Amino acid sequence: MGGRQGFGHVLPLTAAPPFAEPWEGKAFALALLSIRAAGANTPAFRYALERVPPGDYLASYYHRWLIASQIMLADSGVLSAEQVAARAARMTGADQEEPEAPELHKPQMPSGGPGNLRTVDTPPAFAVGDRVRTADLHARGHTRLPGYVRRRTGTVTAIRPAAIFPDSAALFEGENPQHCYAVEFDSRELWGAGAEPFRLSIDLYEPYLERVT
Amino acid sequence: MTTAADHIDPAARAEALASLLIERGLVDEAVMDNFIKTYEQSVGPMNGAKVVARAWTDPEYRGRLLADGTAAIAELGFKGPQGEHIVVLENTPDTHHVVVCTLCSCYPWPVLGLPPSWYKDPSYRSRIVREPRAVLAEFGLELGEDVAIRVFDSSSEVRYMVLPRRPAGTEGLSEEELAALVTRDAMVGVAEVAAP
C-alpha cells in the first residue's frame, strides 16, 4: 500500500472495541488457529492475505482474514474452498452434498525459536552505517520488500534479529533464516525532490540488499 | 473489482470454517473463545500505558526500555505473540516517531492489543510513508517545522512502540495517574499525550 494514491482522508481516531461484531472475534481466533493448523506459518498467512480478491480485501478487514485463512488451508490441503461453500449452504438449510477433504500436503515447519526469530551462523554481510541499495526484485510469490522502497539507496541504522525468510516460508519451501537490517531512507530518495522532508526506516532481509560502493 | 466467487457473507463463512475445523479436531471451541476474550479484555493499550508511565517516572527503567524494549516490557509482565522483539522509539522535542505497516497490519499486540480501524485502513497505510506531516495534521497533530519526522514501516518481525513525551504540568501525578493519560494513538505516534 505504501505510496498508493486515491484512498482519501484518514479515518478518525475513535476508540472502539477490537471486534465490532461477534463474527469478527471468531474470524480473528480462527485465523490464529488456522495458522497453527497449517504449520505455524505466518508468512503463508500473509501471502494468502495478498491473494484475497481485491474487492473483498478492501471491503472488510476480518472478512479478508477469513478468506485468507481459507486460502492458506487450501494451500496446505487441510480444507478446500468447495467444502467451506458447501458447509455454509448446509448451515442455512440447503440440501447440499459436501465434497471430501483434500489430501494434506503441509510440510512441517520446524519451530526453532520464539515466533519467527532465528539465529544465522554466518556473520551479517552489512554493518551499521553501510550504504545499501534495495534489489529490483519482482517476486512471483510473497515478499516483504515493498514496491515503494525497491531500487532505492539508504543507510543501515541497526541490525535486527535474524528471522525466517518470508519469501521462502510463505511458499512452504522451508525457513531459510536470514539476517535483517533497519534501513533508513531520505524521503527525497523515495518520493523525489518535492517530497516532505522526513526519514523512513524499514526492516529488510539481507537478500533484498546490495552494497553501494 | 474481483471478489470471491462464492458470495458467502462473513458471519456465515466464520460459522462454516469453525464448524469444519472443529469437526476435524483442528480447532477447540474453548481455545477459540479464550483467544477472543483475551484480546477483548486483558491485552490492550492499558498495558503499553503502564510501560510509558514507568519510563516517565523511573529513569533507569527508561534506559532499559530504550536499550532492550522486549526485556523491559517483559519486566511488567507483557509478552506474547507479535511481541517477540519490540523496539521502543522515544519522542523528543526535536524528533517525532510514527509507526505503520504498509504491507499488512503488523502491530505490537502485547502492549497495544489489536490494531484500530484507522491503522488498518488503506488511507493510513498508503499515505503515512509518503506525506506524514500532512497525515498527522489530518489526525489533528500539527508538528512544528523544526520537528524532524521519522516513519517506521513494520515490515519484518520487529514491532515498534512509541514512547510519547510526558506532558507539562504532570510532575505531581503518580505512575497510575500518568498511565491513565496515555493513549493508544500516542503510542503509535499519531497523537501526543494531552495534559490532564
Interface residues (C-beta under 8 A of the other chain):
Chain A: M1 G2 G3 R4 Q5 F7 G8 H9 V10 L11 P12 L13 T14 A15 A16 P17 P18 F19 E21 P22 W23 E24 G25 K26 A27 F28 A29 L30 L32 L33 S34 R36 A37 R46 L49 V52 P53 P54 G55 D56 L58 A59 S60 Y61 Y62 H63 L66 I67 S69 Q70 V78 L79 A81 Q83 V84 A85 R87 A88 M91 T92 A101 P114 G115 N116 L117 R144 L145 P146 Y148 R160 P161 A163 C180 A182 L190 W191 A195 E196 P197 F198 R199 L200 S201 I202 D203 L204 Y205
Chain B: M1 T2 T3 A4 D6 I8 P10 A11 A12 R13 A14 E15 A16 L17 A18 S19 L20 L21 R24 L26 V27 V31 M32 D33 F35 I36 Y39 E40 G44 P81 Q82 E84 H85 T102 L103 C104 S105 G113 L114 P116 S117 W118 K120 D121 P122 S123 Y124 R125 S126 R127 V129 R130 E131 P132 R133 A134 V135 E138 F139 G140 A148 I149 R150 V151 F152 D153 S154 S155 S156 E157 V158 R184 D185 V190 A191
